[in-house]
Amino acid sequence: DFLKIDMRVGRVSRVEEFPEARKPAWKIWIDFGPEVGEKRSSAQITNYSREDLEGRLVVGVVNFPPRRIGSFVSEVLVLGALDDEGRVILLHLDADVPLGGRIH
């Protein structure tokens, strides 16, 4: 079952406020390279500033069905873990890898 989940490396290309979300969130656009392309996500990672996110490498699940959140369609689940205070801490890559690279 694990192999059915398509996790890829992407770079956050754009971040916008998402005031209509019920829980604080950003609208983010992520470039997953030529095979997958750019995808959108609503991410409850407001403990990160726009400046911290733009240009950052992230890991996302790119083959879950899209979810509509208000008027925004979220196409990717960005992966992270919760810290002791309930904040999402994004998975971190410690070296540059090609956009769209699969997580094995």
Beta strands, then each sheet from edge to edge (+ up, - down):
strand 1: 7-17
strand 2: 26-31
strand 3: 38-43
strand 4: 57-61
strand 5: 67-69
strand 6: 72-74
strand 7: 77-78
strand 8: 80-82
strand 9: 88-90
sheet 1: 3+ 2- 1+ 4- 7+
sheet 2: 5+ 6-
sheet 3: 8+ 9-
end
